[in-house]
Amino acid sequence: MRQNNPDGHRHWPVFAKPLCGEVSDRDRLGLPDRYLPSALDEDQKKWFSDLRHESLSELLRILPSAQLPLAGRLVAGNLLGALGDPRIRTDQPDMISIEGGRVEIGLAKTQVEEIMREYQGLGLEKEWIEKECPRFQTQLRPYGLARYPVTNEEFRIFLIDTGYPEIPTSWTFRRFPAERSNHPVYTVSAEAADTYASWLATRTGRAFRLPSEAEWEWAAAGPEGREFPWGDTFAPDLANTAETGLFTTSPVGVFVGGESVFGISDLAGNVEEYVADEYGPYPEGTFIADHLVKIQGRYRVARGGSFARFRDLARTRRRHGHNPKSTTYAMGFRLAESH
């Protein structure tokens, strides 16, 4: 393995073989054997000095500004979380309406080799990409999709209101991470995500649920069938993936410019997002018994990649899921709503 950082500080390892089987989490992420300071962490320290006295209204104003560098937006988002982020409304999540209709999702079989070449060096197995085939049309009813994934603060309210016993393992010593209140909740099960959606639907009288795979992909890729929510070229400043070098969650909505054509944030990176579907072949596709099938049989599909996964998982067509044998799977979710 060699390290290649094209812009001087991003995390850009190259792997010589597929990353499956008995691989340590450190090796899976291409991390060094010793501590190395992060340029992004150092930049955030500087921005904290500049922004720590700003008002809540000013933080809200500057957060979506593309003129503010990523380190500044990360600090602004974290300060908002400490002050009480008004963007996070448990009973009234910010939902984006999507028209639906006859849509096309999936990957054409003729593109598999192209994808393997494009992402060479990321340890991919060809069958992981073949799960995305074939490209097909399906009918979607009008629906809503949340602008942001469900946050720690929202999940905290759910736990208090219901007494639900599953506490995210990312909450160290089972305590609420107040400093990450407006970060996506992660290390939850698909069942917990379903239960949250049902709870909020009952609590509000609205038809909240998890999105289907097709709804999620259409919201991310849009009519143009984009490779990433923002376009066809990967950029580490537009999504919180391993390439960004943050290696933790980020406040929702700080990766300005990474939104989909519908204006939805964090569909690439930050946390992986469960959808409503279990893994199965697409119409006229082939069932692929990949490593997740071999480990656990049936599994819930997740989409979008995370801070602990590389850019190939951030592709809009990539189908994935939880691997219980690894701690690098940051499983979260976002809400859909039937219209």
C-alpha positions as CSV (number, residue, x, y, z in Angstrom):
1,M,0.0,0.0,0.0
2,R,1.2,3.5,-0.8
3,Q,0.0,6.9,0.3
4,N,-0.9,9.4,-2.3
5,N,-2.3,12.8,-1.1
6,P,-2.9,14.9,-4.2
7,D,-3.7,18.1,-2.3
8,G,-1.2,17.6,0.5
9,H,-3.4,16.6,3.4
10,R,-6.4,14.4,2.2
11,H,-6.4,10.7,3.0
12,W,-5.9,8.9,-0.3
13,P,-4.6,5.3,0.1
14,V,-4.2,2.8,-2.6
15,F,-4.8,-0.9,-1.9
16,A,-3.2,-3.8,-3.8
17,K,-6.0,-6.3,-3.2
18,P,-9.7,-6.6,-2.3
19,L,-10.6,-5.5,1.3
20,C,-12.5,-8.5,2.4
21,G,-11.9,-11.4,4.7
22,E,-9.8,-11.0,7.9
23,V,-8.6,-7.4,7.6
24,S,-8.2,-5.1,10.6
25,D,-10.2,-1.9,10.7
26,R,-6.9,0.1,10.7
27,D,-5.7,-1.7,7.5
28,R,-9.2,-1.4,6.0
29,L,-8.9,2.4,6.2
30,G,-5.3,2.6,5.2
31,L,-4.3,4.3,8.5
32,P,-0.7,4.6,9.6
33,D,0.7,2.7,12.6
34,R,1.4,5.9,14.6
35,Y,-0.4,9.1,15.3
36,L,-0.1,11.8,12.7
37,P,-1.7,15.2,13.2
38,S,-4.5,16.1,10.8
39,A,-4.3,19.4,8.9
40,L,-8.1,19.6,9.0
41,D,-8.0,19.3,12.9
42,E,-5.5,22.1,13.1
43,D,-7.5,24.3,10.7
44,Q,-10.6,23.8,12.9
45,K,-8.7,25.0,16.0
46,K,-7.9,28.3,14.2
47,W,-11.5,28.7,13.1
48,F,-12.8,28.1,16.6
49,S,-10.9,31.1,17.8
50,D,-12.5,33.2,15.1
51,L,-16.1,31.9,15.5
52,R,-16.6,31.0,19.1
53,H,-18.2,34.4,20.0
54,E,-20.6,34.5,17.1
55,S,-24.3,34.6,17.8
56,L,-26.6,31.7,16.8
57,S,-28.2,33.8,14.0
58,E,-24.7,34.7,12.6
59,L,-23.7,31.0,12.7
60,L,-26.8,30.1,10.8
61,R,-26.1,32.8,8.2
62,I,-22.5,31.8,7.5
63,L,-22.9,28.0,7.8
64,P,-24.3,27.5,4.2
65,S,-21.8,29.9,2.7
66,A,-19.5,28.3,0.1
67,Q,-17.1,31.1,0.8
68,L,-16.3,29.6,4.3
69,P,-13.8,26.7,4.0
70,L,-14.8,23.3,5.2
71,A,-12.9,23.7,8.5
72,G,-14.8,26.8,9.3
73,R,-18.2,25.2,8.4
74,L,-17.4,22.3,10.7
75,V,-16.7,24.6,13.6
76,A,-19.8,26.7,12.8
77,G,-21.9,23.5,12.8
78,N,-20.5,22.2,16.0
79,L,-21.0,25.6,17.7
80,L,-24.6,25.6,16.5
81,G,-25.1,22.1,18.1
82,A,-23.8,23.4,21.4
83,L,-26.2,26.4,21.3
84,G,-29.2,24.4,20.2
85,D,-29.4,24.0,16.4
86,P,-32.8,25.4,15.2
87,R,-32.5,23.4,12.0
88,I,-33.1,20.2,14.0
89,R,-36.9,19.9,14.7
90,T,-37.8,16.4,15.8
91,D,-41.6,16.7,15.2
92,Q,-41.2,18.8,12.1
93,P,-38.2,17.5,10.2
94,D,-37.2,19.5,7.1
95,M,-38.7,17.3,4.3
96,I,-38.1,17.8,0.6
97,S,-41.0,16.9,-1.7
98,I,-40.1,14.8,-4.8
99,E,-42.6,14.4,-7.6
100,G,-42.0,10.7,-8.4
101,G,-43.2,9.2,-11.6
102,R,-41.5,6.8,-14.0
103,V,-37.8,6.8,-13.0
104,E,-34.6,4.9,-13.9
105,I,-32.1,3.5,-11.4
106,G,-29.3,1.0,-11.2
107,L,-26.2,0.4,-13.3
108,A,-26.0,-0.8,-16.9
109,K,-24.1,-4.1,-17.1
110,T,-21.8,-2.6,-19.7
111,Q,-20.5,-0.1,-17.1
112,V,-19.2,-2.6,-14.5
113,E,-15.7,-2.8,-15.9
114,E,-15.6,1.0,-16.2
115,I,-16.4,1.3,-12.5
116,M,-13.8,-1.2,-11.6
117,R,-11.2,0.7,-13.5
118,E,-12.3,4.1,-12.1
119,Y,-12.1,2.9,-8.5
120,Q,-9.0,0.6,-8.9
121,G,-6.9,0.7,-5.7
122,L,-9.9,0.8,-3.3
123,G,-10.0,-3.0,-2.8
124,L,-13.2,-3.6,-4.6
125,E,-14.7,-7.0,-5.5
126,K,-16.4,-7.1,-8.9
127,E,-19.5,-8.7,-7.5
128,W,-20.0,-5.7,-5.2
129,I,-20.6,-3.6,-8.3
130,E,-22.6,-6.3,-10.1
131,K,-25.2,-6.0,-7.4
132,E,-26.1,-2.6,-8.9
133,C,-27.2,-4.2,-12.2
134,P,-29.2,-4.0,-14.4
135,R,-30.4,-0.4,-14.9
136,F,-34.2,-0.5,-14.9
137,Q,-37.3,1.6,-14.8
138,T,-39.7,1.7,-11.9
139,Q,-42.7,3.8,-10.8
140,L,-42.5,6.0,-7.8
141,R,-45.4,7.8,-6.1
142,P,-44.8,11.4,-4.9
143,Y,-42.9,11.3,-1.6
144,G,-40.8,13.4,0.8
145,L,-37.2,12.8,1.9
146,A,-35.6,14.5,4.8
147,R,-33.0,17.1,4.0
148,Y,-30.8,15.7,6.8
149,P,-30.3,12.2,8.3
150,V,-31.7,11.7,11.8
151,T,-29.5,13.3,14.4
152,N,-28.3,12.3,17.9
153,E,-30.7,14.9,19.4
154,E,-33.7,13.5,17.6
155,F,-32.8,9.9,18.6
156,R,-32.3,11.1,22.3
157,I,-35.9,12.4,22.3
158,F,-37.1,9.1,20.9
159,L,-35.3,7.1,23.6
160,I,-36.7,9.3,26.4
161,D,-40.3,9.2,25.0
162,T,-40.4,5.5,24.3
163,G,-37.9,3.8,26.7
164,Y,-36.6,1.9,23.7
165,P,-33.7,-0.3,24.9
166,E,-31.2,0.1,22.1
167,I,-28.7,2.8,22.8
168,P,-26.2,3.6,19.9
169,T,-22.9,2.0,20.7
170,S,-21.3,5.3,19.4
171,W,-22.7,6.9,22.6
172,T,-19.7,6.2,24.8
173,F,-20.6,4.6,28.1
174,R,-24.3,4.9,27.0
175,R,-24.3,8.7,27.5
176,F,-25.8,11.2,25.1
177,P,-23.0,13.0,23.1
178,A,-24.1,16.5,23.7
179,E,-21.2,17.9,21.7
180,R,-22.5,16.0,18.7
181,S,-26.2,16.7,19.1
182,N,-26.6,17.9,15.5
183,H,-24.5,15.1,14.0
184,P,-26.2,12.0,12.5
185,V,-26.9,9.2,14.9
186,Y,-25.1,6.0,14.0
187,T,-24.4,2.5,15.2
188,V,-28.1,1.8,15.3
189,S,-29.9,-1.3,13.9
190,A,-32.3,-1.3,11.0
191,E,-35.0,-2.3,13.5
192,A,-34.3,0.7,15.6
193,A,-34.5,2.9,12.5
194,D,-37.9,1.4,11.6
195,T,-39.1,1.8,15.2
196,Y,-38.1,5.5,15.2
197,A,-40.0,6.2,12.0
198,S,-43.1,4.4,13.3
199,W,-42.8,6.3,16.6
200,L,-42.6,9.7,14.8
201,A,-45.5,8.8,12.5
202,T,-47.7,8.0,15.5
203,R,-46.5,11.1,17.4
204,T,-47.2,13.5,14.6
205,G,-49.9,11.8,12.6
206,R,-47.8,11.9,9.5
207,A,-46.7,9.0,7.2
208,F,-43.0,8.8,8.1
209,R,-41.1,5.7,7.2
210,L,-37.7,4.7,5.8
211,P,-37.3,5.3,2.0
212,S,-37.2,2.5,-0.5
213,E,-34.0,1.8,-2.3
214,A,-35.5,3.3,-5.5
215,E,-36.6,6.5,-3.6
216,W,-33.2,6.9,-2.0
217,E,-31.3,6.5,-5.3
218,W,-33.6,8.8,-7.3
219,A,-33.3,11.5,-4.6
220,A,-29.5,11.1,-4.7
221,A,-28.8,10.6,-8.5
222,G,-31.7,12.6,-10.0
223,P,-32.9,12.6,-13.6
224,E,-29.3,12.8,-14.8
225,G,-28.3,9.7,-13.0
226,R,-25.3,11.4,-11.3
227,E,-22.4,9.3,-10.0
228,F,-22.4,11.4,-6.8
229,P,-25.3,13.7,-5.6
230,W,-23.5,16.8,-6.9
231,G,-22.2,15.4,-10.2
232,D,-19.9,12.8,-11.8
233,T,-16.6,13.7,-10.2
234,F,-15.6,12.9,-6.7
235,A,-14.4,15.8,-4.4
236,P,-13.4,15.2,-0.8
237,D,-14.6,18.7,0.3
238,L,-18.2,17.8,-0.8
239,A,-18.7,14.7,1.3
240,N,-17.6,13.3,4.6
241,T,-15.8,10.1,3.4
242,A,-12.5,8.6,4.5
243,E,-10.8,10.7,1.8
244,T,-11.7,13.8,3.7
245,G,-9.7,12.6,6.6
246,L,-12.1,13.6,9.3
247,F,-12.9,10.0,10.5
248,T,-15.9,11.1,12.6
249,T,-19.4,12.4,12.0
250,S,-19.9,16.0,11.0
251,P,-22.8,18.4,11.8
252,V,-25.6,17.8,9.2
253,G,-25.5,20.1,6.2
254,V,-21.9,21.4,6.5
255,F,-20.7,19.9,3.2
256,V,-22.0,22.8,1.1
257,G,-22.1,22.0,-2.6
258,G,-22.5,18.3,-2.0
259,E,-26.3,18.4,-2.1
260,S,-28.3,16.5,-4.7
261,V,-30.3,18.1,-7.4
262,F,-33.3,18.2,-5.0
263,G,-31.3,20.1,-2.4
264,I,-30.8,17.1,0.0
265,S,-27.7,17.1,2.1
266,D,-25.3,14.3,3.3
267,L,-26.6,11.7,0.8
268,A,-22.9,10.9,0.2
269,G,-20.7,10.3,3.3
270,N,-21.2,11.1,7.0
271,V,-23.2,7.9,7.9
272,E,-24.5,5.0,5.9
273,E,-28.3,5.1,5.7
274,Y,-30.6,2.1,6.0
275,V,-33.4,1.9,3.5
276,A,-36.6,-0.1,3.8
277,D,-35.5,-3.0,1.5
278,E,-33.6,-6.1,2.3
279,Y,-31.0,-7.0,-0.3
280,G,-32.2,-8.9,-3.3
281,P,-31.6,-8.8,-7.1
282,Y,-33.0,-6.1,-9.2
283,P,-35.6,-7.1,-11.8
284,E,-33.9,-9.4,-14.3
285,G,-30.8,-9.2,-12.2
286,T,-28.7,-11.9,-10.6
287,F,-28.6,-12.7,-6.9
288,I,-25.0,-12.1,-5.7
289,A,-24.0,-14.0,-2.6
290,D,-21.5,-11.5,-1.5
291,H,-19.6,-11.4,1.8
292,L,-22.5,-9.8,3.6
293,V,-24.8,-12.6,2.5
294,K,-22.2,-15.2,3.6
295,I,-21.8,-13.5,7.0
296,Q,-25.5,-13.0,8.0
297,G,-27.8,-14.3,5.2
298,R,-30.5,-11.7,4.8
299,Y,-29.5,-8.1,5.4
300,R,-31.0,-4.6,5.1
301,V,-29.6,-2.5,2.4
302,A,-27.8,0.7,3.3
303,R,-26.8,3.6,1.0
304,G,-24.5,6.6,0.8
305,G,-21.2,5.6,2.5
306,S,-19.8,7.2,5.6
307,F,-16.9,9.0,7.2
308,A,-15.2,5.6,7.6
309,R,-15.7,4.4,4.0
310,F,-14.1,5.4,0.8
311,R,-15.6,7.2,-2.2
312,D,-16.9,4.1,-3.9
313,L,-19.5,3.7,-1.2
314,A,-20.6,7.3,-1.8
315,R,-21.7,6.5,-5.3
316,T,-25.4,7.0,-5.8
317,R,-25.9,3.5,-7.1
318,R,-23.8,1.6,-4.6
319,R,-25.8,-1.1,-2.6
320,H,-24.3,-2.0,0.7
321,G,-25.2,-3.1,4.2
322,H,-24.0,-3.6,7.8
323,N,-21.0,-5.9,8.4
324,P,-21.3,-7.0,12.1
325,K,-17.6,-8.1,12.0
326,S,-16.3,-4.6,11.6
327,T,-16.5,-1.4,13.5
328,T,-16.0,0.8,10.4
329,Y,-19.7,0.5,9.5
330,A,-21.4,3.7,10.7
331,M,-25.0,2.8,10.3
332,G,-27.6,5.6,10.5
333,F,-30.8,6.5,8.6
334,R,-33.0,9.3,7.3
335,L,-36.8,9.6,7.0
336,A,-39.1,9.4,4.0
337,E,-42.7,10.4,4.0
338,S,-45.6,9.1,1.9
339,H,-47.6,11.8,0.2
